[in-house]
Amino acid sequence: MITNLQDTTTLSNGVKMPWFGLGVFKVEEGPELVNAVKFAIKHGYRSIDTAAIYGNEEGVGQAIREGLEEAGISREELFVTSKVWNSDLGYESTLAAYETSLKKLGLDYLDLYLIHWPVAGKFKDAWRALETLYKEGRVKAIGVSNFHVHHLEDLMKDAEIKPMINQVEYHPRLTQKEIQAYCQKHGIQLEAWSPLMQGQLLDQPMIQAIAEKYNKSAAQVILRWDLQNEVITIPKSTKEHRIVENSSIFDFELTKAEMEQIDGLNQNHRVGPDPDNFDF
């Protein structure tokens, strides 16, 4: 039972990762970004998720330094994720991309480093680089993002270390049951990006009705559904009141029937690209 914002799940290698964090996709460098990350740390968030392609690692790094100091907590209490972009997939190029991300963030290590997309013919060399970084103790955990079952199967044929995380688009219109079952079977923790479907589900009548019952928002109901499905979630917001609201989901619990009702909204509908048909 997840009871507070700092509760963690234990990844397959024993590393503890918070169930709940802040995503910063599409938040540009500048005061809005810095403030969002600082608000999150101030209000008890202990996980921040960025990526090289977001172009905001420097601002995230600045915010982490200022936020930790203001909150009086150590770097070790924060879980920081970044991702290697498609153009850098390859053994040497992925190692170099990791150094670049660390430098921009101003950190000595990352807690989690992910392959952002499963580019055919490239992700295995990138995975070897992640394994090297992991074995050298440069990163605490390694994983992938946007991998379908067949990508995971392909990766694990040659991998020495299996991914600890698979971060995928996940929300009530895209419940990803097949990937979730596969990941559970293989000890890979599922993590949700775009958990609120970029806001498209916030006026869904059934979710709104459940929200009214608990005196919660639609967003809070969806994020609670994530956690009760044992999926890590990283909703994005830049507004302080929303950052607080998103994380205020530990004082109610959805019933089994409500969970199933929300599952029933699935249409296999994506707001992001399909990992099998993307061209970056």
FENFENJO-V78193 format. One record per backbone hydrogen bond with DSSP energy under -1.0 kcal/mol. NH is the residue of the N-H (numbers start at 1). CO is the residue of the C=O. Records with the same first field share a line. If there is no record, write none. Layout:
NH->CO, CO
//
This chain:
7->4
9->17
11->15
14->11
17->9
19->7
21->233
22->47
23->235
24->49
27->24
34->30
35->31
36->32
37->33
38->34
39->35
40->36
41->37
42->38
43->39
44->41
45->40
48->79
49->22
50->81
52->83
54->51
55->52
60->56
61->57
62->58
63->59
64->60
65->61
66->62
67->63
68->64
69->65
70->66
71->67
72->68
73->68
77->74
78->75
79->46
81->48
82->112
84->114
88->85
89->86
94->90
95->91
96->92
97->93
98->94
99->95
100->96
101->97
102->98
103->99
104->100
105->101
106->102
107->102
111->80
112->80
113->141
114->82
115->143
116->84
119->117
122->119
123->119
126->122
127->123
128->124
129->125
130->126
131->127
132->128
133->129
134->130
135->131
136->132
137->134
138->133
140->110
143->113
144->165
145->115
146->167
152->148
153->149
154->150
155->151
156->152
158->155
159->155
164->142
166->189
167->144
168->191
170->193
171->174
174->171
180->176
181->177
182->178
183->179
184->180
185->181
186->182
187->184
188->183
189->164
191->166
192->232
193->168
197->194
199->196
200->197
201->196
202->199
204->201
208->204
209->205
210->206
211->207
212->208
213->209
214->210
216->211
221->217
222->218
223->219
224->220
225->221
226->222
227->223
228->224
229->225
230->227
231->226
232->190
233->19
243->239
244->240
245->241
246->242
248->245
249->247
259->255
260->256
261->257
262->258
263->259
264->260
265->262
266->263
267->173
269->173
277->274
//
